[in-house]
């Protein structure tokens, strides 16, 4: 079953008409009605049972958290990019309310709690599938024992994953392991301690991984992509334990009273003090995940082209100043790393879903690409605008941040004077690393290499009219920061003018999958855990005492281990030699800060940043008032070079309050369960 078909067939999982999908509830235990007309029909045949299984995956299919969704409640609420205000008011209401701290607990009006319903309904769907498989499914013999084991490992993985998704949003959550509902509301569980949740999820992921490894499902052929593998299980466990070791959940939760609250078993909701051994536990899981991925054949993407067309070869890429062929190849390589499919040889993807996300391409394509004889422009919106923080936190070509680079530049916003034919390029956009040119569009630079009628589109935010990108189209489509995102976009994308009809052709712009896990994250997860141990190894001894099988870690140079894994990522990105992370650079920033900086760059615009900011307890610092800045491109018809290239605070009332570390629950969820505690601050 091909990846894109899993979600399509999920909608017809039960041909008899029982409404398994779309069931939502205010009470997390009321996940799926226990009896539904025609439910046994779901297990009458192998095809019906398999469709039922695929329906358990369907709760992944939501635009609100997909990595490349631009207005999602999670992705649109970070410091990575800004959108036109109209977009926030229409499609991005949830993200905007997070940024403005205006969320409510009103289920009818806020729309902020659909995650809670979605995840718990997904858990219920899995439990229902397991019950029917062991009941009607076993009676009807819909599958052999090997397939039965695989299916149960898949639902075990999904239940763990849905619990993890809820845990990282809401903090301590109820653990749902049965469809049985207590008769007395006072017997319903409330929140379970964070550490208990972590241990439960980790155990379920281990169990699913063990079964899938034994059955040989470590990786899958193309026709089954999207289904659970042992590597997916190991990778999610690594991410889980990395989050659990991070400051938010390791002694720095901003509401001290939550350290005094207890679950029904008597465990505190959140840890009050730091436990350094958690980073060791995370390190072990991260290393196991990376080793398992390598053993299964996953590897970083290294090709610079998949197309012999000269218009998309590295030589067609424009980079300001004199750069080598190898540099341009690195730029091309990083574009393909996040826009190719497994079928095209991308072994970096560990888990991706082929679910449509409304407007993800149009939102990133610049306005005014083409215009036909009837005056109709290409359907592109040009609104995903990287912030100035993003533009200044990609590295320079020598592996430093611009603020650290000793390049002799005194005015990063002045005219670069590296190309007389492109006078609007500023110093900030010169001498940067390949990933900057792969993913960040800037004034005077090119957006890809064949976007406009098979030729590069040179961005011009200071001019207006056909083929120009200046802000003159009203409040809807424009870059609010003076930059535009190119990440996720197929390098072969091309708009073609059609002078006989009001239509446009965007060839080569395939629907690549939303990548949930890729190899680069596994390297950076391991680097972060190693860096934290290097900074504080006080938990190493106690961990090894409890796990003597890991005594070899006493010989690990964790600082070097962290730098080695960062440098693997840098080397793939074209940063070699003196651009590698070495001990002498630790005078500029701590090793932990360097790893976090590398994580920001490599995983930019991939749905990771929202949780990184929170687990590091950096919300106030990175998302507080005045932190989101851009160039002065928000005014209509700015044509003056100096005025445009003046850093300004984005004119929107962004803020951050400590209550924003967690999502609130529906008020009804709290009222209906006497043991449920609302998120602090709500």
N, C-alpha and C positions, 0 to 999 in steps of 0.2 A: 504494500500500500504506500503510494508515494506520499511524501510529507504534506504536500498541499491538499491531498485528498483526505487525510485523517480528519481534518476539521470539517470538510464538506460532508463526509459520510457520518460524522458524529451526529449531525442534525437529523439523520434518518436512522439512528441506531436501533430504535425499536419500532419495527414496521407496524405493530399492532395498534399504535396510536397512544400508548401510555406516555404521559408527559414527563419524561425523565429530566429533560433539559429545561433551563429557564426557571427552575423552582428557586425562589428566594424566600427569605424569612428574616424577621427581626430577632428571633431567638436562635442562637447558634446551634442548639441541639435539634431544632426542628428542621434539620438539613434536607431531608427527603421524606415525604409521607410514607409510612411503613407499608401501606398496601395501595396498589394502583391497579385499575382494571387492565388486564392484558399483560401485566408485567412478566408472567412466566413465558410469554411468547418471545421475550428477549433471549431466551436460552433454548429455543426450539431447534435452531440450526447453527452450524459453525459460523456462517456469515453474519447472522443476527447477533451472536455472542461477541464476535470480533467487533462489530459495529458498536455494541454496548461498551466494550473496552475502550474503543476510540473516543466515545463520548466522555470518558473520564479525563481525557486530555483537553477537552474543549474549553475548560475554564482557564486555560492559558491564553485564550484568544480574545484579548481585550486591548484596545488601543491605549488605555490609560497608563500602562506600565511598559509597553513595548519599547525596546532600547532606542529606536530611531524616531519614536513619536514625538513631535515637536511641542504639542500643547498638553501632553499628558500631565496629570496631577503631580507625578513624580519628576519626570524628565524636564518639564517646563518650569520647575520651581527651583532650579539650581543657579549657580553663578556662571554657568558655561556660556549661555547666550540669552538674548532678549528678543521679544517679539513686538510687532506693532500693538499698540494698546487695544485696538479694535479686536484683534485676535484673542487677546485675553478676555475681553468682554463677551465674546461669542463662544468660541471653541475652547478657550483655555481658562474658563471660570474657576475651575478647581485649582489649577496651578497658581493662578493669581491670588486666590484667597489664602493659599499657603504662604505666599510671599508677603502678603499684607497682614497676616495673622487675623483674618476675619472668618475663619472656619467656625461652623456651628455644629451642634449635635442634632439638629433638626433633620430627620430622615427625609421628610417630604421636600424640603427646600434647599438643602445644602448640596446633595449629591456627593458628599465626601466619604460615604461609608460603603460604597458598592464593593470595595475590595473585601470587606468583612463577609458580606453575603456570598460573594463569588468564591472565596477560598473555602468557606465552610460548606457551601453547597457542593463544591468539587470534592471535598473530603467525603461528604455523604454519598455522592455518586459512586465513589470508589468502594465504600463500605457496602452499598447496595449491590454493586457488581459482585463483590466477593461472596456476599450471602447467596445470591442467585446462582453463582458458579458452583458453590458447594451444595446447593439444593437442586433446583431444576436442571442446572447445567450438568451436574454429576449424574442425575437420573437419565438425562437425554444423551449423555456421552458426546457432548459437543466438541470435545478436544481430547487429545491424548495427554498423558501425564506430563511429558516434557513441555508441551504448550501450556498446560495448566500452571505449571511452576513458573513459567515465564510470565504469564498474564498476572499471576499473583505478585510476582516481584515488581512488575510495572505499576500495579496499583499501590503497592507498598511504597515505592519510590514517590509516586504522585501524592499520596497522603502526607509523606514526610515533607515534600516540597511545598505543598499548600500550607502546611503548618509553619514552615520556615518563612514563607512570604508574609503570613500574618504576624509572625513573631517580630520580624524586622520592622514592620509598620506600627504595631500596636504594643510592643513590649510583651510582658507576661500574658499568655493567652490560655484559654481552656484547651485541654487536650481531648480530642474527640476520637475515641477508639472503638465505639460501638454505636449502633442505631437505637439501643434501648434508652428510653427517656425516663428519668425518675418521676414517680407519681406526685411526689411532694416538691413544690418549687424550692423549698428550703434545702432540699438535697441536691439541687443542681450545682455543679461546680462553678466557681468563679474563675478568676485568674490562677494559673499555676505558676510557680516561681520560674523566673527566667532560666535558671540553671537546670531545673528539672525538664523544662521544655527543650533546652539544648541537648541534654543527654538522651531524651526520648527520640528526638529527630535524628541525632547522630546514630543511635542504635538501629533505627529503621533503615537509614541509608546504608549502614554496614550490612544489614541483613539482605537488603535488595541487591547490593553489589556482589555479595558472596554467591547468591543464587545465579545472577546473570553471568558472573565469571565462570562458574561451574558449567553453565550451559553454553558458554562460548559467545555470549552477546556483549563483547567488549567494545565493538564498533559495528556499524551496520552498513549494508549495501544501500545504494541511493533510494531504491524503492521503499525502504522502511525508515528513512531518516525522520527524526522527530520522536521516535519511540525510545524508551529508556534503555540505556546501556550501563555497564558497570562503571565506565569512566565518568559518565554523567553523575552517577551516585557519589563517586569519590570526589568529584569536583565541587558539587554542592556541599558536601560535608566540609571540605576545606574552606569554602566561603563562610559557612555557618560558624565554624570554630574561630576563624579570623575575626568575624564580627563579635563573637562572644568574648574574645580576649581584648577587644578594643576598649578605650577609656569609658565610653558611655555605659557599657555593661560590665565594667571591671573597676568599680569603685568611684566613678565620677558622675553617676546619674544626678541630674541637677535638682531633683526633689528629694531631700534627705529623708522625708517621712516615708517614702516608698521602701526604704531600707528597714523600716519598723513594721510595715504591713506584712501579714503572713498569709500563705495559702492554707488550704484545708489540712495539709500534711504538716503545717507548722514551719515551713521554709519561708525565708524573707523573699518578698517579690524580686528585689534586686540586690546584688552584693554591695555592701557598704565600704569594703576595703579592696585594694588591688591584690590580685593573686598572680604573681609573675609566672607561675607554672602554666597558666592558660596559654601564654604565648608559645611555650614549649609544645603543649598539646596541639596547638594550631600548626606549628612548624611541622610536626610529624604528619598531620593530615595533609598539609600542603605538599609535602615531599611525596607522600604516597600517591596523591592525585596526579602530580606531574609525572612520576615514574610510570604510573598505570597508563597515562595518556600516551607517553612515548612508546611503551611496549605495545600499545594497540595501533601504532602507526601514525598518530597525530604528530604534526610538526608545524613550525612557523611557516607562513607563506613566504616564498623567496623569489617568485618569478616577477619579472618586470613588464611582461606583456603576455597576453593570450591571443592577440590578434595581429596578423601580419600587415594590416592596413597601416600605411605610413602615418596617417593622421592621428593615430593613437600610440605610436611608438614613443619611447622616451625622448628621442631627438626632437619631437614636436612640442615638448613642454618648455614653457618660458619660465626662467628664473632670473631675477635681476642680478646683474653683474656677471662676472666670469666664473662659471662652474664647470666641473668635469662631466664627462659622459656618465661616470659612475654615480655622480650626485643625482643627475636626472633619472637614472635607472632606479635609484632609491625612492625618488618622488613617485614614480610610476608604481613601484612595488607596493608602497603604502596605500595608494589608491585602490589597487586590486585586493589588498589584504582584507578589506572590509566591504567589498562589493561583489566578490566572486562566490560561486557555489561549489559544493562538493563535487558536482558533476564536471566542473571546470578544473578540478584538481586541487581545490582548497582543503587541505587536510588540517588546517588550523581550527576549523569549526568543530567544536565538540558537541554543541547543541544549538540548533537553530530551528525556528518555526516559520513556515511559509504562510503567514497570516497577513492579510491586507491591512495597511494602516492608511487611513484617509489622508491624502495630500502630502505624504512624507517627501516625495520627490519635488512636487510643484512648490512646496514651501521653501525648499533650498535653492531651486533654480532661480537665477536672477530675472528680474523683469526685463521686458523689451528685447528679448533674444532675437525674435524675427517679427516681421510685419508684412502681411500680404497686401495686394493691390486694393483691397477693400478696407484697409486700415485696421484689420483685426490682428492683435498681437498674440504671441505664443501664450499658452495657458501656464504661466509661471508667476510666482508671487514674491519671491525674493525677500522673505521676512525673517528667516532664521539667522540672526545676527550675533556672531560671537562677541562677547564682551571684551573690553580692553584688558581685563584680567586674563582672559584666555589668550589674547594676542601677545601679551607680554610674558606669559608663562610657558609657551613653547620655547625650546632652547635655541641658542645661537649655534652656528655651524661648528663651534669649538666645544659644544657640550655644556655651556653655562646658561644661566638665565640672563636676559639682557641687562638686568640691574647689576650683575656680577661681571659682565664681559668687559674686558679692558681693551676696547676697540678704538678709543679716541673719539667716539661719538658723544657730543655734548647735547645734541637736540634730536631726540628720536622722532620728533614730529616735523622736522624740517625736510626740505627737498633733498632727495638722495643724490641726484645728479649722476646716476650710473648708466642712464640710457636717454639720449637726447630726444628720442621718439616717444618716451614715456615720462614726461616731466612731473606727473602727479604722484609718483612713488615716493614714499617717505622712508627715512633711515630705518625706522622700526621694521620695515619689510625687506630689508637687505641683510645678507649674511646670516640667514636663519637656517635651521635644520630642515631636512627633507620633509618631515611630517607637517611642518608649517605650510610649505608650498603644496603639499598633497591635499590638505583639508581646509585651509583658510583662504578665502578669496578676499582680495584687497584692491583698493583703487589703483588703477594702472597695471594690475596683473591680469592674467588670463583665467577665465573660468573654464577648466578643462581644455581640450585641444581641438574638438570638432563640434562644439555645441551649436554654432551658428552656421547653418548651411554647410556643414562639414569642415568649418574653420574655427579657430579659437575665437571666443568672445572676450575682448579686452574690456574689463570693467571700467566704467566711467561714471562715478557718482557725482561728478561736478557738472555734468551736461544732461540735457533733457531732450526727449523726442525719441524717434525710432532708433532702436539699437543702443539706447543710453539708459543708465540706471539711476539718474538723479531723482530726488524725492519731489515729484510733481504730480503724482497720481492720487493725491488725497491721503486719507489716514489709513488706508488699508494695506497696500503693498509697497514696502520700502525697507531698507536696512536701517534700524534704529541706532546702530553703533558704528557704521562705516566699514564693517566687515560682513562677509557672508560665508556660510558654511558649505563646504564641498564634500563632507564626509558621507559615506554610504552611496554616493552617486557613481553609477557605472561610467568609467572613463570614456566609453564609446557613445555616450549619449549625444544625440544630434537632433535639433529641430530644423525642419526644412520648410521653407516658404512654399505655399501652394497658391498661385495667382488666380486660380479658377474657382476656388471654394474657400470658405472660411474655416479651413481645417489645417492642422499641423501634424507633422510626423515626428515622433521622438523615437528614432530607431536606436537599438542597442541598449535601451534603458530597461533592462530586465528587472523583474521582481525578485531580487536577491533576498535571502531569508533574513529575518531579524535574528541576530546572533545573541543567544543568551549566555553562552560560555565559549571562549576561544583560548587557545594556548597561551597567548600573551598574558592573560589574566593569571593563569596558573604560575607563570614565572614571577609575576609581580606579587602575587599572594605569598609565595615562598620568600621572596626578597623582603617583604614587610615583616613577616614573622621573624626572620633571621636578624633584621636590623633592630627589632624591639628586644630580642634576647641579647644582642651585642650591647645595647644600652643598659639593660638590667638583667643579668643572668642569675638573679637570686632564686628563681624558681627552678633552675636546672637540676639541682641536687635532689630536691623533693620529688620532682617528676621521675627522675631515673631510679630513685629509691622505690617508687611505686611501680615502675616499669623497667626492670633491670635489662630487658631485652633491647633497650635503646641506649645502653651504656656507651656505645660508640660515639654518641653525641658529645661526650666529654672532650673529644679530640677535634671537634669542629671549630673552625675559625668563623664565627657567625658574621662578623663584619665583612670578611672577604666573601663569604657565601652570599650575603646580600648584594655586594657590589658585582659579583660574578653574574647573578641573575638579572640585575639591571642592565649590565653590559651586553648580555645576550639580546635583550630587547633593543638596546641602542645600536648594536651592530647590524641587526636586521633592518633598522631604520636608516642605515647609512652613516652612523656616527661611530667611526673607528679611530684608532690611534689616540691622539691627544684628546679626542672628544669622548673617550670612555670615562666612566666614573672611577676615579682613583682617590687614594687616601689624601692627597694634597688638596682636593676640592672640599674636604670636610672642614676646612677652615672657614668656608663660606656659609655652609649650612650643616646641620647634623645629618648623620646617615639616615635617620628616620625621615627627616624633612626631604632629603634627596629622593628617597623611595616614594614618598607621597607625591612629590612633584612629577616623577616619572609616570606614576599611575595616572595623574591628571592628564598628562599629554597623551599617552598611548590609548587610554580608555575614554578620551573626550567624546562626548555626545553618544555614549553607548548605554545610558541608563544606570551607570554605576555611581556617579557623583553624588546624587541625592543621599544615598546611604553612607558614603564615605564621609561627607561633611558631618553627618549626625553621629556616626560611631566614633569619630575623632573629637566630638564636642567642640566643633569649630563653627557652629551656626552663627553666633553673634559676630565673630571675626570676619567670616567670609560672606555672610548674607545680611548683615545689619544695614542700617540706614547709611546711604552714601557709598556703599561698597561696589555697586554695579555702575560701571562707567563705560563710555564709548567715545568715539570721535563725534564732533558736532555735526552729525549727518541727519539729525532728526528734524531740522527746519526745512521747509519747502524752498526749493530753488537756491540752495547754498552753492554759489559758484566761486567764492573766494577760497584759494588754496589754504591760506593761513587760518581762516575762520573754520573751514571744514575740519582741519587737522588740529583742532584744539580739544584736548581731553575735557569731557564734561560728565557730571553725574547724570545718569538717565533720569529723566523727569517723570518718575513714577514712584509712588510712596512705598517702596520696599522696606521691610523691616524683618526682624527676627526676635522672637520671644522664646524663652526656654520651654514653653509648653509645646512648641513646634517640633520638638524632638520625637514626639509620638503623634499618631493620628488619633482623633477622638472616636468614641463609639456612638452609635445611635443612642439617643436618649431612651427610646423604647427598649433597647437591649438591656440597659441598666435597670429600668423600672420593672421589667418583667422577670428579672433575676435578682433576688435579694442578696446574692453573694457576689454580684459583679461590681467591680470598682471602675468608675470612669477614669479616663486618662487625666493626669494631673493638669490643672489649669483650665479645665473645661467644665 
